[in-house]
C-alpha cells in the first residue's frame, strides 16, 4: 500500500480560490446588471427629474401684494 502525498499549501490555496470564485458568482448574480438595464435606469431617473422640474412652482414672484 502506498499513501498519496498531498501538498497542504496547494490544497489550502485551491480551497480559497474555489470559495472566492463562489462568492464572486453570488455577487455577479446579486449585483450584476446589463448595460441596457443601467441605461434604462438612468433614462427613467432623468425623465422623472425633468417631470418634477417642469412642475415646480416659481416662488420668486409673490402673487399677493404686501
N, C-alpha and C positions, 0 to 999 in steps of 0.2 A: 504494500500500500504506500502510495506517495501522496503527500499533502500538497495542495496547491498553495503557492506562495502569493500572498496578497500585499500589495503596497498600500498601506493605510492612508498615506498622504494623498495618493491618487484617488482612492475611494472617497475620502472626505471631500476633495475638490469636485469630483463628479457629482456627488450628492448636492453640494452647494450650488453647482451650475444648474442642476435639474430643478431645485427649489426656486432659484432665481428666474428660470425660464417659465415655470408655472405661475409665479407672481406676475411676471410681465404679460403673460397671456390673459390673466384675470384683469389686469389694468387696461389692456387693449380692448377687451370686451366692455368693461365698465365705462371707460372714459373716451374711447376712440370714437371719432365722428368723421364722416367723409367730408371732403371739400365742399360738396354740394350742400350738405347739412349746415356747415358753418356759414356758407354764403346765404342760405335761406334765413338763418337766424339773424345775420347781420342786416339783411334787407328788411325783414319784418320789424326789427328794432328801429331802423331808420324811418320806416313808414309810420310807426307809432309815434316817434318823436316829432315828425312833421305834422301829424294829425293834432297832437297836443299843442304844438307851436301855433298852428293855424287857428285854434280855438281859444287861444289865450286872450284875456281881456287886457286892454290898454288902460292902466291905472294912472297914466300921466295926465290925462285930461280929466278934470273933475267936472261931472255934468251938473252938479248943484253948486250955484254960486254961494260964497260965504257971506 
